[in-house]
Amino acid sequence: MINKLREEFEKIYFSDIATTKGLESLAINMGVSRNSLRRFLGKIKNESQLRISTLNLIAVRLGYRNFQDFCERSGSTTPILDFELLDIYYGTVKGKGTSLNETRFQKANYHFAKKIISHPGNLTEFVKRFAANEEALEYVFAWYPSYEHIANDNYQEALLYVAKISKKAHVKVFAYSFVYFGKFMSENLSQGEATELMNKIEKQVIKMRCEEFEVFPEARYSTVKSIHSHIFGNPEKNSPFPLLPHSDFGFIHSRPLIDRIIYTSYVGNMLTILKDYNTAEMLIGDAPTEKALKTFEDENPLYKCHVHLYRITRALLMFHLGKEQEAMYMFDQLLVNSTDVMRYSFDSKIYFELQYYNLGYKLYPNREDFHQKYQILLQKTKFSYLTSF
């Protein structure tokens, strides 16, 4: 049973335990010693020294009452969270709208969302119980996009339900676009689904832009439009930038730096995956200097993960543009051991790592560790489209 507990723990906390620093941070947060956690994960031999108190803490972290509760319910698809507690917790925000300022609420929501999305039974029960609570659904699904699960049918269905009941155009754009992205990356997107989803997205984008600029859904829309044009052809052949949502994407260069970083990272990354390197290069344009990025990062630590993806995106593009030495220099400056999980969506780091190890293996084809890590990430996300990238 310890092996099963380990498998479930590794699946949910994969990104957190991928580095030494991440493992240490997680151990402190859980209240166990670093060596106890390493012993549990098999990094230190002698499993017999595992204490029941350690196993209990790990089981609680996965949503069970204790290790015994895990043993009794292991393999079951029935919910493992205390939904009476969730009824009270998410009941406090029903009808009040969502807000970034509710710090205490967000910290708990972060951990609940992780457990809800990562367990099929929790996911099914959550959608059923909170079908009429728009805020609860938005906090869990729209605030923490899960790249590891976006290829799964039950998660896609949850997002589509969020889009159905939400009154916010930008939430609808996000949900439809993320489902489209997941189906495409896992090579499960039919022509009919693509057309239907794209029609819904385009209608909501018009409404969204009448409200206020939202960089994430705008970036997701641009990403999906790039994919759609790649699959079905380009209806705007005479446009100077045909794969982007505007005939001229100069609007993004007038936005604050963080908006430019987020938009060009995600959209530029997708254009690079689609091998439209010229458009990706035009989109990124005159990149901020490394000094400017470092200054911005130091002054805005909450945006560190976005700057990180921006650097990976640029390095990957440089490689495909034939600038291998420049890409290698940029890659060697990158680190993937940033483990302050509250600065990442709990699952977005896996997407960043995919790009990092993909580039690493391209630059250093003899590094088997890069290749193995990339293959593990592909299996977890089911992004089979990337096998040809």
Wavefront OBJ file of the C-alpha trace (Angstrom):
o trace
v 0.000 0.000 0.000
v 2.956 2.305 0.552
v 3.829 1.944 -3.132
v 0.289 2.993 -4.099
v 0.454 5.948 -1.729
v 3.792 6.911 -3.282
v 2.376 6.681 -6.821
v -0.573 8.930 -5.968
v 1.667 11.412 -4.157
v 4.167 11.569 -7.041
v 1.365 12.105 -9.537
v -0.104 15.075 -7.691
v 3.134 16.615 -6.423
v 5.292 15.773 -9.438
v 6.538 19.320 -10.042
v 7.185 19.987 -6.352
v 9.476 16.970 -5.912
v 11.313 17.287 -9.233
v 14.123 19.301 -7.632
v 15.979 19.174 -4.333
v 14.817 22.661 -3.421
v 11.210 21.786 -4.239
v 11.335 18.639 -2.140
v 12.764 20.555 0.819
v 10.094 23.251 0.563
v 7.341 20.650 0.387
v 8.715 18.772 3.413
v 8.735 21.971 5.492
v 5.213 22.826 4.357
v 3.966 19.334 5.278
v 5.691 19.218 8.658
v 7.895 16.200 7.933
v 11.671 16.006 7.789
v 13.427 16.168 4.444
v 14.936 12.705 4.947
v 11.558 11.213 5.870
v 10.074 12.507 2.635
v 13.112 11.327 0.654
v 12.840 7.902 2.294
v 9.147 7.716 1.405
v 9.941 8.617 -2.233
v 12.638 5.933 -2.434
v 15.515 8.412 -2.660
v 16.860 6.921 0.571
v 16.643 3.158 0.969
v 15.248 1.470 4.083
v 11.498 1.874 3.786
v 11.043 -0.005 7.051
v 12.037 3.142 8.934
v 8.963 5.023 7.705
v 6.847 6.070 10.648
v 3.082 5.797 10.626
v 2.974 9.490 11.602
v 4.790 10.331 8.343
v 2.436 8.163 6.295
v -0.529 9.826 8.016
v 0.739 13.318 7.112
v 1.279 12.265 3.501
v -2.184 10.691 3.289
v -3.754 13.856 4.739
v -1.916 15.872 2.098
v -3.714 13.777 -0.515
v -7.122 14.410 1.025
v -7.522 11.286 3.190
v -8.141 11.276 6.939
v -4.992 9.199 7.567
v -2.986 6.319 6.101
v -5.554 3.762 7.228
v -8.273 5.704 5.423
v -6.101 5.643 2.287
v -5.681 1.859 2.563
v -9.425 1.354 2.855
v -10.287 3.587 -0.100
v -7.298 3.097 -2.400
v -8.282 2.674 -6.035
v -11.810 3.905 -5.441
v -13.291 6.625 -7.637
v -15.479 7.815 -4.784
v -14.723 11.332 -3.475
v -12.000 11.551 -0.831
v -12.468 15.186 0.246
v -14.672 16.393 3.069
v -17.405 17.965 0.955
v -19.349 19.174 3.964
v -16.364 21.386 4.709
v -16.248 22.505 1.055
v -19.969 23.330 1.184
v -19.264 25.795 3.987
v -16.019 27.086 2.494
v -17.257 27.830 -1.030
v -20.657 28.828 0.278
v -19.015 31.947 1.710
v -18.237 33.315 -1.770
v -21.400 32.340 -3.629
v -22.945 35.348 -5.361
v -20.108 37.676 -4.313
v -17.939 37.495 -7.419
v -14.276 36.477 -7.485
v -11.429 38.600 -6.206
v -7.635 38.535 -6.166
v -7.623 40.336 -2.839
v -8.994 37.469 -0.761
v -5.528 36.211 0.187
v -6.545 33.821 2.946
v -9.300 32.346 0.836
v -6.959 31.894 -2.131
v -4.338 29.991 -0.159
v -6.827 27.314 0.832
v -8.534 27.388 -2.569
v -5.163 26.661 -4.185
v -4.804 23.386 -2.272
v -8.464 22.416 -2.645
v -8.314 23.001 -6.402
v -5.291 20.730 -6.678
v -7.060 17.879 -4.897
v -10.326 18.406 -6.753
v -8.847 18.419 -10.262
v -6.352 15.597 -9.616
v -8.920 13.031 -8.418
v -11.776 11.859 -10.710
v -14.150 11.228 -7.822
v -13.533 14.654 -6.308
v -13.927 16.312 -9.698
v -17.262 14.663 -10.448
v -18.658 15.360 -6.986
v -17.459 18.978 -6.985
v -19.155 19.837 -10.281
v -22.358 18.156 -9.127
v -22.451 19.875 -5.736
v -21.490 23.332 -6.921
v -23.322 23.386 -10.232
v -25.162 26.542 -9.158
v -22.181 28.228 -7.506
v -20.472 30.145 -10.310
v -17.799 31.556 -8.001
v -16.758 28.125 -6.698
v -16.425 26.725 -10.207
v -14.479 29.748 -11.406
v -12.107 29.745 -8.441
v -11.257 26.066 -8.929
v -11.212 25.700 -12.704
v -10.559 29.121 -14.241
v -7.940 30.266 -11.747
v -5.764 27.156 -11.940
v -5.530 25.794 -15.504
v -4.271 22.212 -15.281
v -1.997 21.246 -18.167
v -1.505 17.757 -16.793
v -5.245 17.064 -16.958
v -6.424 19.113 -19.946
v -6.341 16.044 -22.203
v -8.742 14.198 -19.853
v -12.417 14.061 -20.819
v -13.782 14.672 -17.313
v -11.706 17.823 -16.867
v -12.711 19.109 -20.293
v -16.359 18.495 -19.438
v -15.947 20.482 -16.207
v -14.482 23.422 -18.130
v -17.300 23.311 -20.674
v -19.811 23.411 -17.837
v -18.039 26.441 -16.351
v -18.315 28.152 -19.753
v -21.994 27.280 -19.889
v -22.979 28.866 -16.576
v -20.475 31.734 -16.347
v -21.701 35.269 -16.953
v -18.159 36.436 -17.780
v -17.046 36.494 -21.402
v -13.354 36.164 -20.509
v -14.038 33.004 -18.478
v -15.919 31.501 -21.427
v -13.060 32.392 -23.789
v -10.576 30.752 -21.431
v -12.626 27.569 -20.947
v -13.432 26.962 -24.629
v -9.879 27.828 -25.690
v -8.234 25.587 -23.109
v -10.429 22.645 -24.105
v -9.558 23.265 -27.772
v -5.864 23.387 -26.839
v -6.072 20.135 -24.852
v -7.845 18.259 -27.620
v -5.354 19.488 -30.207
v -2.248 18.703 -28.166
v -3.508 15.175 -27.427
v -4.520 14.745 -31.098
v -8.180 14.207 -30.223
v -9.655 17.234 -31.984
v -12.190 16.490 -34.705
v -13.081 18.988 -37.392
v -16.601 19.323 -36.029
v -15.388 19.994 -32.470
v -12.815 22.483 -33.695
v -15.385 24.450 -35.685
v -17.959 24.436 -32.887
v -15.477 25.539 -30.242
v -13.973 28.225 -32.476
v -17.405 29.691 -33.234
v -18.174 29.917 -29.512
v -14.795 31.485 -28.764
v -15.122 34.128 -31.494
v -18.554 35.202 -30.203
v -17.287 35.581 -26.655
v -14.108 37.423 -27.679
v -16.226 40.257 -29.071
v -18.049 40.557 -25.740
v -14.819 40.237 -23.781
v -13.200 43.152 -25.585
v -16.189 45.335 -24.763
v -15.442 44.802 -21.080
v -11.740 45.251 -20.397
v -8.448 43.842 -21.603
v -7.721 40.427 -20.112
v -4.295 39.238 -21.229
v -4.651 35.532 -20.393
v -7.887 34.819 -22.312
v -6.645 37.087 -25.124
v -3.469 34.995 -25.310
v -5.450 31.755 -25.215
v -7.692 32.987 -28.015
v -4.664 33.912 -30.123
v -3.119 30.519 -29.413
v -6.250 28.710 -30.553
v -6.674 30.915 -33.603
v -3.111 30.062 -34.582
v -3.892 26.349 -34.262
v -7.177 26.705 -36.151
v -5.527 28.526 -39.033
v -2.769 25.927 -39.109
v -5.277 23.067 -39.365
v -7.906 24.520 -41.686
v -5.971 27.064 -43.693
v -5.612 30.783 -43.465
v -8.694 32.877 -44.312
v -6.633 36.081 -44.038
v -3.903 35.365 -46.582
v -3.351 39.027 -47.390
v -2.937 40.030 -43.762
v 0.651 40.800 -42.729
v 0.191 38.716 -39.585
v -2.410 36.127 -40.597
v -2.279 33.782 -37.627
v -2.999 36.427 -35.023
v -6.368 37.789 -33.863
v -5.800 41.256 -35.305
v -4.591 42.209 -38.776
v -1.921 44.169 -36.897
v -0.802 42.882 -33.514
v 0.844 46.188 -32.615
v -1.780 46.582 -29.869
v 0.155 44.201 -27.612
v 3.313 46.306 -27.811
v 1.441 49.233 -26.280
v 0.471 47.188 -23.238
v 2.342 47.071 -19.891
v 5.452 44.891 -19.937
v 3.853 42.016 -18.023
v 1.010 41.806 -20.565
v 3.550 41.716 -23.389
v 5.552 39.011 -21.645
v 2.519 36.798 -20.989
v 0.971 37.262 -24.432
v 4.144 36.772 -26.457
v 5.241 33.802 -24.310
v 2.120 31.685 -24.798
v 1.298 32.714 -28.350
v 4.933 32.729 -29.461
v 5.383 29.279 -27.951
v 2.410 27.904 -29.873
v 3.562 29.486 -33.140
v 6.958 27.879 -32.621
v 5.357 24.483 -31.987
v 3.386 24.963 -35.222
v 6.709 25.777 -36.946
v 5.599 29.262 -37.953
v 8.904 30.711 -36.839
v 8.691 33.928 -38.860
v 5.383 34.996 -37.308
v 6.669 34.053 -33.856
v 9.729 36.224 -34.431
v 7.590 39.154 -35.595
v 5.331 38.760 -32.583
v 8.144 38.800 -30.055
v 9.708 41.758 -31.888
v 12.384 43.718 -30.084
v 12.803 41.686 -26.941
v 13.527 43.422 -23.622
v 17.174 43.197 -22.621
v 18.118 40.672 -19.982
v 18.902 43.585 -17.670
v 15.380 44.975 -18.159
v 13.855 41.540 -17.504
v 15.937 41.054 -14.360
v 14.942 44.483 -13.037
v 11.272 43.773 -13.738
v 11.551 40.349 -12.116
v 13.148 41.770 -8.967
v 10.488 44.481 -8.686
v 7.584 42.089 -9.457
v 8.422 38.681 -7.901
v 4.859 37.417 -8.421
v 5.467 37.494 -12.171
v 8.709 35.527 -12.041
v 7.205 32.386 -13.568
v 5.941 34.341 -16.601
v 9.368 35.862 -17.212
v 10.770 32.343 -16.952
v 8.468 31.021 -19.680
v 9.265 34.057 -21.818
v 12.973 33.207 -21.658
v 12.304 29.570 -22.573
v 10.067 30.625 -25.467
v 12.695 32.984 -26.866
v 15.490 30.418 -26.550
v 13.404 27.739 -28.266
v 12.578 30.120 -31.098
v 16.237 31.121 -31.511
v 17.147 27.440 -31.885
v 14.579 26.939 -34.639
v 15.723 30.096 -36.405
v 19.170 28.545 -36.691
v 20.725 30.671 -33.944
v 21.938 27.694 -31.937
v 24.763 29.440 -30.080
v 22.419 32.189 -28.920
v 19.832 29.602 -27.874
v 22.479 27.604 -26.019
v 23.674 30.679 -24.137
v 20.084 31.541 -23.139
v 19.353 27.950 -22.133
v 22.417 27.753 -19.920
v 21.163 30.787 -17.988
v 17.797 29.165 -17.271
v 16.849 27.343 -14.102
v 13.815 25.135 -13.575
v 14.147 24.825 -9.834
v 11.883 27.727 -8.956
v 9.601 26.023 -6.467
v 7.531 28.765 -4.903
v 4.329 27.043 -5.951
v 2.141 30.006 -5.168
v 3.809 31.855 -8.037
v 2.798 29.131 -10.437
v -0.571 27.669 -11.146
v -0.012 24.371 -9.303
v 0.087 22.585 -12.635
v 1.419 25.173 -15.079
v 5.023 24.406 -14.208
v 4.719 21.074 -16.024
v 4.102 22.982 -19.277
v 7.128 25.200 -18.682
v 9.247 22.128 -18.011
v 8.039 20.498 -21.226
v 9.440 23.395 -23.218
v 12.642 23.489 -21.169
v 13.518 19.806 -21.557
v 12.465 19.807 -25.187
v 14.957 22.602 -25.848
v 17.595 20.967 -23.658
v 17.419 17.725 -25.583
v 17.586 19.568 -28.906
v 20.689 21.473 -27.817
v 22.324 18.540 -26.056
v 21.150 15.378 -27.888
v 23.540 13.194 -25.876
v 21.949 14.208 -22.573
v 19.806 11.165 -21.908
v 18.489 12.714 -18.679
v 16.918 15.561 -20.681
v 15.319 13.093 -23.064
v 13.962 10.858 -20.308
v 12.471 13.780 -18.377
v 10.836 15.108 -21.548
v 9.288 11.706 -22.271
v 7.913 11.457 -18.723
v 6.298 14.881 -19.080
v 4.787 13.943 -22.433
v 3.242 10.848 -20.880
v 1.801 12.836 -17.986
v 0.236 15.516 -20.170
v -0.638 13.172 -23.074
v 0.560 15.902 -25.455
v 1.334 13.474 -28.262
v 1.407 16.298 -30.829
v 4.757 17.370 -29.388
v 6.408 14.091 -30.400
v 6.725 15.515 -33.910
v 7.978 18.900 -32.703
l 1 2 3 4 5 6 7 8 9 10 11 12 13 14 15 16 17 18 19 20 21 22 23 24 25 26 27 28 29 30 31 32 33 34 35 36 37 38 39 40 41 42 43 44 45 46 47 48 49 50 51 52 53 54 55 56 57 58 59 60 61 62 63 64 65 66 67 68 69 70 71 72 73 74 75 76 77 78 79 80 81 82 83 84 85 86 87 88 89 90 91 92 93 94 95 96 97 98 99 100 101 102 103 104 105 106 107 108 109 110 111 112 113 114 115 116 117 118 119 120 121 122 123 124 125 126 127 128 129 130 131 132 133 134 135 136 137 138 139 140 141 142 143 144 145 146 147 148 149 150 151 152 153 154 155 156 157 158 159 160 161 162 163 164 165 166 167 168 169 170 171 172 173 174 175 176 177 178 179 180 181 182 183 184 185 186 187 188 189 190 191 192 193 194 195 196 197 198 199 200 201 202 203 204 205 206 207 208 209 210 211 212 213 214 215 216 217 218 219 220 221 222 223 224 225 226 227 228 229 230 231 232 233 234 235 236 237 238 239 240 241 242 243 244 245 246 247 248 249 250 251 252 253 254 255 256 257 258 259 260 261 262 263 264 265 266 267 268 269 270 271 272 273 274 275 276 277 278 279 280 281 282 283 284 285 286 287 288 289 290 291 292 293 294 295 296 297 298 299 300 301 302 303 304 305 306 307 308 309 310 311 312 313 314 315 316 317 318 319 320 321 322 323 324 325 326 327 328 329 330 331 332 333 334 335 336 337 338 339 340 341 342 343 344 345 346 347 348 349 350 351 352 353 354 355 356 357 358 359 360 361 362 363 364 365 366 367 368 369 370 371 372 373 374 375 376 377 378 379 380 381 382 383 384 385 386 387 388 389
